[in-house]
Amino acid sequence: MKPWLKAVLITAGAVAAAAAAVAVLTAPGAADEEKKSTIYGRNVAHRGLHDRSGMRPENSLSAFRAAAKAGYGAEMDARLTADDVPVILHDENTLRMCGEDKEVAETSFAELRELRLGETDEQIPTLDEALEAVDGSGPVILELKSAGEKNDILCEKALEAIREYDGAICVESFDPRIVAWFRKNAPDILRGQLTNSFKELRDESTPLLTAFALSNGLTNVMARPHFIAHGSGKKSPLLRVSELLGAMPVYWTSHSASKQKENDAVIFEYYRPLAQYK
């Protein structure tokens, strides 16, 4: 064999091996059209249909009812209290939303119930209350916040609520261990991996290796998400590969209708798009 031909064959083999490795690492989970239809072509209100004034707070029952009334889906954030009650609040701490400095994971549900959201009379809702407010009117994207050693408890309680809910619902998380838990224990439920660019993740104090893995879809090997929910940062080539292999592209958080063109679902806030665009 001529040297140049041997070199070409070796190079081609190396390229093929690298491509196969990328495919194995970044491949999404298989989802049929019925499963994808949970959120396909839908505009989903970020933390409910809240407003800038704060009089309809984010992740409040009024925000979820408003999203349902308008025909939108609703995205909501669930985390555990000290006594393992799943409540709907984005932040680890209640200071921004309630004006009091309490760590949710270190505070009982009864104590949290004494707080109010902003300048309103609304309380921090439970997961069950939030789902009841939506009442099946539109799809729910349930983001599960990492609970560390209590991840299994959060996932089990979330799954219990999902099984009781009569409506379209899927789960997502920045924590691939949570996504992987649903892959193993509830493969019938549409699941998504939240991520962003490496820079954006690092700006949010995500550990270096975690930011690298998440931003490049390398955690897909354990979680096999059906969709990738990506923020406003630049999407990596490896995540593009995951989409080519079948992952649904989802965008957060949109402030204009422009993101509908390239995404299968859009999480939006502060404007009023069509409820369904595909």
N, C-alpha and C positions, 0 to 999 in steps of 0.2 A: 504494500500500500504506500502510495506516495505520501511524503511527510505533510504536505499541505492539506491533503484529504484527511489524514489522521487527526490533524489539529482541528479541522472543521468539525469532524465527528465528535471529538472530545468536547469542544465548545458547545455544540448542539446538545450533547448529553447533559452537560452541566446546566445549561439554560433550562432544559426540560425538567431536570431534577429540582431546580430552584422554583420553577413555576408550579410544580406539583406540591412542593412544600408550602408555598404561599396559599395555594388552594385549600390544602388541608387545614392550615392555621386559621384562615379567614372565612371559610365557608359558613353560610348561615344555616339555620335549621330549615327543614322542608315544611312549607305551609301551602295548603290547597287554597283555591279561590274563596271558598266559604270562610275559612279562617281569616284570610287577609281582609275580607269584606268587613270585619269588625271596625276598622278605621279607614279603609281605602276611600280616597277622594273626599275625606271629611276635614272640615275646619273645627278644631278643638280648642275651646276657651281655656287659656292658661290660668290655672288655679281658679277656675270658674270665671264667669263674666263679671269681673270686678271692675271698679272705675278708679280714676286717678284721685278723685276727691277723698277716697277712703270711707265714704258713707256706705258703700257696698264692698266690704273688705275682701281681699283675696282669700281663697280657701274657706269661705263662709257659706252657711246654708243659703243665704240670699243670693250669693254669686252663683251657686250651683242651680238654684231654682231659676235664676234669670237665664242661664245658659240653656237649660232645658226648655224654657218657654220660647226662646228664640230658635230652637231647633239645632243648636250646636252640640258638639260633644263637650265633655268636661274633663280636664286634666286636674288631678289632685295629688297631694303629697301626704303619705302616711308614715308615721313614726311611732315608736313605743314609749309609753310613760314608764315610770319606775315600777308600777304595778301591772305592767304588760297590757295596757289598753291601747289599741291602735287609734291614734287621733290624727286629725288632718291639720298639719302645720308644716310650712316649708322649712323654717329655721330650726336649728338645734336649741336655740334660746328664745324665750318669749319677749325679750326686750323690744325688738323692732315693732312687733305687732301688738303687744299688750302693755308696753311701758314698764314692765316689771322684769327684773333680771332673774329668770329661773331657767335652769337646764331641764328640758322636757324629760330626758332619760333619768333624771334624778328627782323628779317631782311626781307625786301621785296624781291620778286622774281627778280626784276630789279637789285637790289644791288648784289644778289647772282650770277646773270648772268655775272657780271664783273669779277668774280673770275675764276681761272683755277685750274684744278686737277693736283696737283704735278708739275712736270716740263714740262707738256704737254700743248697743246693749247685747250684741251677739257674742256667743261663747265659742270656744274652740270645739268644733264638732268631732264626734267619733266617726270612724269609718262607716259604720252602719248608718248613722244619721246622714252622712254626706251622700251615700248611695240612695237612700230613701228620698233625698231631695231631688236627685236626678230622675229617679223613678222610671228608668228605661227609656226616657225620651230621646236620648242621644248616646253615642258611645262614650265610655269612660276609659281614660288612660290613667291607670293607677300607678303612680311612682312610689316605690318603696325605698325609703331612706335607710341606709346601712345602719344596722343595730349591733354590729360587731358580733360578740359572742351570743347575742340574742337573735341573730338572723333567722334561725330556724323557728323561733317562737313567732316572730313577725310574719314570716312566710305562712306558717300554719294558720294563724289567725286571719291573715288576708285571704287565704284560700277558702277558709270557712265562710267568710263574708261573700266572696265571689260565687261560691256554690249556691248561696241563698239568694243571690241577686238575680232578678228577672230582667236582664237587659244585656246589651253588648258591652263587653269589658275586656281589657287586656292589661298586662303589667309591664313595667319597665323599671330599670334601676341603673345607677352609675356603678353599683357594686355587682360585678359579674358573678359572684357567689350566689347572689339572690336570683339572678337570671338562670343560673345553672340549677338552682333548687327547683325552679318551676319546670325546667327541662326534664328533670328526673321525676318529679312528683305530680306534675299536672301538664303533661305534654300537649294536651288538647287546647290549652289556653295560649292565645297569641302573646308572645313575649318579645321585649325589645331591650337593646343595650343602649343606654344613654352615653354620649361621649361628646367630645369637641376636639379642636385642634390641640396639639401638644402645648403650644403657647398659652392658649386660654385655660387649659387644665392646670398648668403650672401657676398661672396667675391666681387661681383659686386654691393654691397651696396643696394641690394633689402631689403626692410623692413622685419623685422622678421616674422610677421604673413603672409605676402604675400609670402615670400620664403617657409614657411611651407606649405601653401595651394597649391602653384604651384608645388612644388616638390613631393607632394603626390596626385596630381590629384583631389584635393577637389574642385577646381573651375569648374570641369566638370559639376557639378550640374546646373550651370547657362549657360555654353557655349556649352556643349555637342559636343565637337570637333570630327571630323571624324578621325583625326590623331594626334598623339603626337610626336612633334619634340623635341627630347631630346639631350642635349649636352654630353660631355665626362664624366661627373660625374656619380657616381653610381646611377642606377635607383632604385627607391623605390619599395617595394612590392606592394603598392597600385596602382602604375602605371602599374605594371605587370598585376594586376587584370583588369585594364582598357583595356589592350591589349587582355587579354583572353576574354573579353566581346565584342571585335571587333574593337578596335582602331588600326589604321594602325601605326606601329612603323617607325619613320623617324629619321635619325641620322644627326647631324651637329656637328662640321664641320670635315669631314673625310680627312685624309692625306694618306690613303692606301685603297686598295680594300677589306680589311678584314671585314669591317662593312656591306658589301653587304649581308652576310650570314644571318643575323638576323634582317634585316630591309627591309621594303617594298619600301623605297626610301632613297637615300643618297645625302646629300649636301656636295660637296667636293671642295677642292682647291689645287693647286700646283702639280697636277699629272694628267695623262690622262687615265682615266678608259674607259671601254666600255660605249657607250651612254645608252644602255639598257642591263640589266643583268638578267632579269626574263622573 
